[in-house]
Amino acid sequence: MSKKITKAVFPVAGLGTRFLPATKGIPKEMLPIVDKPLIQYAVEEAVAAGIDTMVFITGRSKNAITDHFDKAYELEKELESKNKTEILKLIQDIVPPHVSCIFIRQSEALGLGHAVYCARPVIGDEPFAVILADDLIEDAGRGCMAQMVKLYEQKHTSILGVERVDPSETGSYGIVKTAEFSEKSAPIEIIVEKPKPEDAPSNLAVVGRYILTPAIFDKIKKTGRGAGGEIQLTDAIADLLNDEPVLAYEFEGTRYDCGSKLGFLIANVELALLNKELKDGFLAYLKELIKKI
């Protein structure tokens, strides 16, 4: 399969219960890291990888995501009338002119596998990316998905972004066992959803970056409910392994688990320190704060 990766799926229908009450009326994907919502970082990563069709799998109370990527006529007119050109450009550049956004409603929260399957009418028979906004990956502008797309163009097979985690944390991830790595990638031999540490085949965890061939859709369709009573993408990938190779890829960059409160706070601090406008003042504040603790 040699088609290019031009479409990315963003499963954004989750309830964000770990951030309640903040997420009672605001999607967790709209929580800001410094000055941009999580979902915008994810879309920017996809754009940097050459992807031009963004497919959002949404749920109830997710209108803020749709609004964020829609044109804001009144706001733009107001900014233009006040000659606030820099801010106007910032708003207009949220979605580059060549990029299309498609929104699909997931009627029931049946898991990541089901969310990906909802994108089938748009994806068709093309390979595609899946990006989970909870996992923010910073790598000095290179782009995790761009790395994976480059590998796909060489290997033409499904690829999962992975990183090594503390063995005690395997119960929070899909875990893979691989053959020997060569240049940061390796064929996956086994994939298991959220195994207990004593049952985990390794400490190599799948994070929120995937490139999948369209064969995954038939596998998801046959997949019953797994861990947590949901249709797990991991289970469908395990089935896919019987038919075609799937690679694990150890990406370059730092992943922030913004689905947890601690990871979210760490991301805000570290990305603020990477911000040229904020770095000096924020660093001075942190140094003074540490003296008081």
Residue pairs with C-beta under 8 A, 6 or more apart in sequence:
1 127
1 156
1 157
1 213
2 156
3 126
3 127
4 50
4 153
5 49
5 50
5 51
5 127
5 128
5 129
5 149
5 152
5 211
6 50
6 51
6 52
6 53
6 126
7 51
7 53
7 54
7 55
7 122
7 123
7 126
7 128
7 129
8 43
8 46
8 49
8 51
8 53
8 54
8 55
8 128
8 129
8 130
8 131
8 145
9 55
9 57
9 115
9 116
9 119
9 123
9 128
9 129
9 130
9 131
10 29
10 39
10 42
10 43
10 54
10 55
10 56
10 57
10 130
10 131
10 132
10 133
11 57
11 106
11 112
11 115
11 116
11 130
11 132
12 27
12 29
12 39
12 56
12 57
12 58
12 59
12 62
12 65
12 133
13 57
13 58
13 59
13 62
13 106
13 109
13 115
14 28
14 59
14 109
15 23
15 59
15 109
16 23
16 27
16 28
16 29
17 23
18 28
18 259
18 260
18 261
19 28
19 31
19 261
19 264
22 31
23 31
25 61
26 64
27 39
27 61
27 62
27 64
27 65
28 38
28 134
28 259
29 37
29 38
29 39
29 42
29 65
29 133
29 134
30 37
30 38
30 39
30 64
30 65
30 68
31 37
31 38
31 258
31 264
32 38
33 41
33 136
33 256
33 258
33 264
33 267
33 268
33 271
34 268
34 271
34 272
34 275
34 278
35 275
37 68
38 133
38 134
38 136
38 258
39 65
39 68
39 133
40 68
40 94
41 133
41 136
42 131
42 132
42 133
42 136
43 54
43 69
43 95
43 99
45 131
45 137
45 143
45 144
45 145
45 146
46 54
46 129
46 131
46 145
47 96
47 99
48 141
48 143
48 145
48 146
49 129
49 143
49 145
49 146
49 148
49 149
50 146
50 149
51 129
51 145
51 149
52 98
52 99
52 100
53 99
53 100
53 102
53 122
54 69
54 99
54 100
54 101
54 102
55 102
55 104
55 119
55 122
55 123
55 128
56 65
56 66
56 69
56 101
56 102
56 103
56 104
57 104
57 106
57 115
57 116
57 118
57 119
58 65
58 66
58 103
58 104
58 105
58 106
59 105
59 106
59 109
65 103
66 103
68 94
69 94
69 95
69 101
70 101
72 91
75 91
76 88
76 91
76 92
79 85
79 87
79 88
79 91
80 88
95 101
102 122
104 118
104 119
104 121
104 122
106 114
106 115
106 118
108 114
109 230
110 225
110 230
110 231
111 225
111 226
111 228
111 230
111 231
111 232
111 233
112 132
112 230
112 231
112 232
112 233
113 220
113 223
113 230
113 231
113 232
113 233
113 234
113 235
113 236
114 220
114 230
114 231
116 130
116 212
116 216
116 220
116 233
117 217
117 220
117 221
117 231
119 128
120 217
123 214
123 217
124 214
125 214
126 214
127 152
127 156
127 158
127 211
127 212
127 213
127 214
128 211
128 212
128 214
129 145
129 148
129 149
129 209
129 210
129 211
129 212
130 208
130 209
130 210
130 211
130 212
130 233
131 145
131 208
131 209
131 210
132 207
132 208
132 209
133 208
133 258
134 208
134 257
134 258
134 259
135 207
135 208
135 209
135 255
135 256
135 257
135 258
135 259
136 255
136 256
136 258
136 267
137 144
137 207
137 209
137 251
137 253
137 254
137 255
137 256
138 253
138 254
138 256
138 270
138 271
138 274
139 147
139 251
139 252
139 253
139 254
140 253
142 252
142 253
144 161
144 209
144 251
144 252
144 253
145 209
147 249
147 251
147 252
148 159
148 161
148 209
148 211
148 249
148 251
149 211
151 159
151 185
151 247
151 249
152 159
152 211
155 185
155 247
157 213
157 244
157 245
157 246
157 247
158 210
158 211
158 212
158 213
158 216
158 237
158 240
158 244
158 245
158 246
158 247
159 185
159 210
159 211
159 246
159 247
159 248
159 249
160 176
160 188
160 191
160 206
160 209
160 210
160 237
160 246
160 247
160 248
160 249
161 206
161 207
161 208
161 209
161 210
161 249
161 251
162 176
162 204
162 205
162 206
162 207
162 248
162 249
162 250
162 251
163 204
163 205
163 207
163 250
163 251
163 255
164 203
164 204
164 205
164 250
165 172
165 173
165 203
165 205
166 203
167 197
167 200
167 203
168 197
169 203
169 205
170 194
170 195
170 196
170 197
170 200
170 203
170 205
171 194
171 195
171 196
171 197
172 194
172 205
173 194
173 205
173 206
173 207
174 191
174 192
174 193
174 194
174 205
174 206
174 232
174 233
174 234
174 237
175 191
175 192
175 194
175 195
175 200
175 201
175 202
175 203
175 204
175 205
175 206
176 188
176 189
176 190
176 191
176 192
176 201
176 202
176 204
176 205
176 206
176 248
177 188
177 189
177 190
177 191
177 201
177 202
177 204
178 186
178 187
178 188
178 189
178 202
178 204
178 248
179 186
179 187
179 189
180 186
181 248
181 250
184 249
184 250
184 251
184 252
185 247
185 248
185 249
185 250
186 247
186 248
187 245
187 246
187 247
187 248
188 241
188 245
188 246
188 247
188 248
189 241
190 201
190 238
191 206
191 234
191 237
191 238
191 241
191 246
192 199
192 200
192 201
192 234
192 238
193 226
193 227
193 232
193 234
193 235
194 227
195 201
204 248
206 234
206 248
207 255
209 251
210 233
212 237
213 240
213 244
215 240
215 243
215 244
216 233
216 236
216 237
216 240
219 236
219 237
219 239
219 240
220 231
220 233
220 236
222 236
222 239
223 231
223 232
223 235
223 236
223 239
224 231
224 235
225 231
226 232
226 234
226 235
237 246
240 246
254 270
256 263
256 264
256 266
256 267
256 270
257 263
258 264
258 267
269 286
272 278
272 279
272 282
273 279
273 282
273 283
275 282
